[in-house]
Amino acid sequence: ADIVVPNNNGAQQHVYFYSQSYYTFKGLTIRGSGSNGIWGYGDHITVDHCNIKFNGKAAVSFQLPGAADNQVLYSHIYQNVLLNWPRGNNGYADAGGSWPGTVIWYAGLRPVARGNIVHMNGGEGILSYGTQSGIVSGSALFEQNVVYDNWSVNIYFDNQPDNVARNNIIFNHPADTSTWLYPPTSPYPWNTRYKYSTCIMLE
């Protein structure tokens, strides 16, 4: 059995870097953070062959300033964003969103997600989003990933140019309402806790 009780600390990061470049985190198991597994500001950061699970917020979150050429490769990313799991446990679904994503590039340039298995997380699976004035972003490449059963979107491109998703396997199993803390109040697909069961979303 793998039993983890995350610390209820929204400011905790297990791996944190600030204004750093050319770091590689390889072969790590990162679990049980009250906040993010890996989080920071920098460029040319690589997460490779890691096992990232049971964290309260994102598994990996690349933020500004400095978010060019960061990549997540061949990693298993499972049951993160626990603050939004099981579905509907905290009102986020009914309020229309505002949960964290799982593998995130914010206003990043040339992010790469390749060969990962990303599933059953309480936020979007893999996403690249956002622009800021004076900062070039986009040109993401998400390829050869298996991405499924994330809440609410498996792969998400938001407000960026030239992003590419190719050769991924993306799917959702039908929702198992027995895992929900609160039962649905209306049939599929109209209940808010079912919504956004989407494989790829573009905005």
Protein Blocks (a to p, Z undefined) as FASTA:
>chain_A
ZZddddddfkbcfbdcehiahiacehiacehiabbfbdcddehiacehiacehifbdfbd
cddehiehiacehiacehihkllccehilommmnopapacfbdcehiahiacehiacehi
abdfbdcedjdehiaeejiacehiacehiafbfbdcehiahiacehiacddddddfklpm
bdcfbdcfkbfklgopafbdcZZ
